[in-house]
Amino acid sequence: MAFAQNLVRCTINAAVVKSARSLSKNASNFSLLQRCINLKPITNQHCLRTFSVGTQLHQDVNVTFLRANGQKIQTKGKVGDTLLDVVVNNHIDLDGFGACEGTLTCSTCHLIFKTADFEKLPDKASDEELDMLDLAYELTETSRLGCQITLTKDMDGLVVSVPATINDARSA
């Protein structure tokens, strides 16, 4: 899903020389196939279409986790990663963080955002996330679960606070 959300333009030319079948092997789900299927092959003519696919691969986003004791943990994530992915992929030791592996059955990845950053988040919390947040300690108006926040290029430099204690909602 993150891959699809982060599509960027990169041009690819696809050509059908003999029939639409040759295209279907490489691009079965593109509209080019649908357009070419109804065309009868004409000598020396091709069905050409330019389309965009791809993703912003390996684009770093700087993230700082601020512990309750003031310690700053500066790290990087990739566009399309969740904040839970950033913690796991960078082996950051946050007690119990992401115990349910992002399945929305705990509240251990509870994070607190600055108001300005919270208001810029592309997606609002779902009902399921809000239910889990109700069980989190140190809940604020700008609290979210890190497993539900997907990094975008615009989040570069993000600073999030980690509450002093966690509550694993699965044991509540």
C-alpha positions in Angstrom: 0.0 0.0 0.0 2.8 2.4 0.8 4.3 1.7 -2.6 1.1 2.7 -4.3 0.8 5.9 -2.2 4.2 7.1 -3.2 4.0 6.7 -7.0 6.1 9.2 -8.9 6.6 10.0 -12.5 9.1 8.0 -14.5 8.3 7.6 -18.1 8.2 4.1 -19.7 7.4 3.5 -23.4 5.6 0.4 -24.2 5.2 -0.9 -27.7 3.1 -3.6 -29.3 4.5 -4.8 -32.5 2.8 -8.0 -33.4 -0.2 -8.2 -31.1 -1.6 -7.1 -27.7 -0.6 -10.5 -26.3 3.1 -9.6 -26.3 2.2 -6.6 -24.2 0.2 -8.6 -21.7 3.2 -10.5 -20.6 4.8 -7.3 -19.3 2.0 -4.9 -18.5 -1.2 -6.8 -18.1 -2.9 -4.2 -15.9 -2.3 -1.1 -17.8 -4.8 0.8 -19.9 -2.4 0.3 -22.9 -3.4 -3.3 -23.1 -7.1 -2.4 -23.1 -6.6 0.1 -25.9 -4.4 -2.3 -28.0 -6.6 -5.4 -27.7 -9.2 -3.9 -30.0 -6.6 -2.9 -32.6 -5.8 -5.2 -35.5 -2.1 -5.3 -36.2 -1.1 -3.2 -39.1 2.2 -3.7 -40.8 4.9 -1.4 -39.5 2.5 0.3 -37.1 2.8 0.1 -33.3 0.4 0.8 -30.5 2.5 3.2 -28.4 1.6 4.7 -25.0 3.6 6.5 -22.4 2.6 5.8 -18.8 4.0 6.5 -15.4 5.0 4.0 -12.7 7.6 3.9 -10.0 8.2 5.1 -6.5 10.4 7.5 -4.6 12.9 4.8 -3.6 15.4 5.4 -0.9 14.4 8.9 -0.1 15.5 9.6 3.5 13.3 11.4 6.0 15.1 12.6 9.2 13.1 11.8 12.4 14.0 12.6 16.0 12.4 10.6 18.9 12.5 12.6 22.1 12.4 10.5 25.2 10.7 11.8 28.4 14.1 12.1 30.0 15.2 14.6 27.3 17.3 12.2 25.3 17.1 12.7 21.6 17.4 9.8 19.2 18.1 11.1 15.7 17.5 8.6 12.9 16.3 8.2 9.4 13.5 6.5 7.7 12.4 6.1 4.1 9.4 7.7 2.4 6.6 5.1 2.8 7.9 3.7 6.1 5.7 4.0 9.2 7.2 5.4 12.4 7.1 1.9 13.7 9.2 0.7 10.7 11.7 3.5 11.6 12.1 2.2 15.1 12.4 -1.4 14.1 14.6 -0.9 11.1 17.0 1.3 13.1 17.0 -1.0 16.2 15.9 1.8 18.4 15.3 0.6 22.0 11.9 1.9 23.0 10.4 -0.3 25.7 7.6 -2.4 24.3 7.2 -0.2 21.2 5.2 -1.9 18.5 4.4 -5.0 20.5 1.5 -6.0 18.2 3.6 -5.3 15.0 1.3 -2.6 13.8 -2.0 -4.6 13.9 -3.8 -2.0 16.0 -4.2 -4.3 18.9 -2.0 -2.4 21.4 -1.0 1.2 22.2 2.7 0.7 22.7 3.7 2.8 19.8 1.9 5.9 21.2 3.7 9.1 20.1 3.0 12.7 20.8 3.4 15.2 17.9 3.9 19.0 18.0 0.7 20.7 17.1 2.0 22.0 13.8 3.2 18.6 12.7 0.0 16.9 13.9 -2.1 19.2 11.8 -0.1 18.4 8.7 -0.5 14.7 9.0 -2.1 13.5 5.8 -4.6 11.0 7.4 -6.7 11.4 10.5 -6.9 8.7 13.1 -9.3 5.9 12.3 -11.9 4.8 14.9 -9.8 1.7 15.7 -6.7 3.9 16.3 -8.7 6.2 18.5 -10.0 3.2 20.5 -6.4 2.1 21.1 -5.3 5.6 22.0 -8.0 5.8 24.7 -6.0 3.1 26.5 -2.6 4.8 26.2 -0.9 6.6 29.1 -0.1 10.3 28.8 -2.7 10.8 26.1 -2.8 14.3 24.5 -4.7 16.1 21.8 -1.8 15.4 19.4 -1.3 11.7 20.2 -1.1 9.1 17.4 0.1 5.6 17.1 3.4 5.4 15.2 2.3 2.3 13.3 -0.4 4.4 11.6 1.9 7.3 10.5 3.5 6.8 7.1 6.4 9.0 6.3 6.2 11.5 3.4 8.9 13.8 2.0 7.3 16.7 3.8 7.9 15.1 7.2 11.7 15.5 7.0 12.9 16.9 10.3 9.9 15.5 12.3 10.3 15.4 16.1 8.0 13.2 18.1 7.9 12.7 21.8 7.8 9.3 23.4 5.7 9.0 26.6 7.6 7.9 29.8 5.4 4.9 30.2 3.5 2.6 27.9 0.3 0.6 28.3 0.0 -2.6 26.3 -3.7 -2.5 25.5 -3.7 -6.2 24.8 -3.3 -6.8 28.6 -6.0 -4.3 29.6 
